[in-house]
């Protein structure tokens, strides 16, 4: 689904919400570029599972070490700074992938997002 806030995807998983949230948090924390993903877990009653329920702290801002919710609410960083940080994370992800896998097309991908 493509929305003003960005692309969204939905999955229905028959598993315990806290276990799903633990896996989602691991994915978000596995690689710095995966911080661009915001994986929410919603219970069948419509309530969102929080990171604190699985013993995690709030996510940090992409630009600074403040809580992301604080920076987002106060609009602490301009859109240009956030976009540049996003591009940097994506470039780093493609570069690191290329170095690990020596994919012959990675240089093209890396060039296209620069």
N, C-alpha and C positions, 0 to 999 in steps of 0.2 A: 504494500500500500504506500503510495507516495503522498505525503502531506506537507504542509508548510514547514513543519518541524523537521522534515527529512523523511527518508524511507523507513517504513515500519514493516515488520513481519510478525506473524502470529503462529504459534504452535500450541496444540493441545496435547499435554503429556499426562499419562496416567501414572503419577508418582507423587510422593510426598512433597509438598511445596518447599519445605525447608531443605530437602535434599537437592531439589532442582536449583534453588537459590545458591546453595554452596557451589554447585557446578558452574552456574552462571558467573558467580564472583571469581572463581578460579580462571575462567576464560577471560574475564575483563582484566585480571591482574597478571596473566601469563606473559604478556608482551606489552611494552609501552604503547604501541600503536593500537592495541586492543582496547585501550582506554576510550577510544572513539565510540565503542559500542556501549550502549546502555541497555542491559538485559534486565527487564522487569519480570517478576514472577507474580502472577495474580491468582489468588485463591478463587475457588468456585463461588464464593460469596461476594467477589469483586474487590476484596481488600488486597492491597499490595504487600508483599513480603519485604520487610526492611532488612538492610544489611546488619543492623544491630541484633536482629533475631538469630543470626548465625555467628554472632561474635565479631563482626567486622565493623570498622569505623566507616564514616561517610566517605564517599569518593572525594579525591582531591581535584582541585582545579587543574585544567590542562596547562595553564600559564604559570601559576604560582602554587605554593603549598597550602593555601587556604582551602577550606571545605568548598567544593564546587557549588553547593547550593547558596552559600554566602556570596560568592562572586557573581553567580547568575542573578541573584535577587538584586544586588547593588549595581549590576552592570559595571563591575570593576575594570574590565578590560574591553577595549574597543573591538569591533568585529574584525577589523584588519589584523589585529594581533592574534585573535582566535583562529582566523583562517590561515595565517602564516604558520602557527603552531600545528594546525591540522595537517597542512602540506608537509611540514617537517616530519611529523610522525609517519605519514604515508611514504615519504621518500626513504626514511630510515627503514621502514618495513620492507620495501621492495629491495633496497640495497642489501639488507641482511639476508633476505631470501635468496637473492642472487649469489651472495657469497657462500651461503650454505649449499645451494643446489647447482650452481653454475648453469642456470637455465639460459639457453642461448637467446631468449627473447626478453630477458629481464632488463637489459640495457635500453630496449625500446620503451618498456613500461616506465622505467625510471625517468627517462627523458620526457615522456608525455606528461608526467605529473609535476615536473619541475616548474 
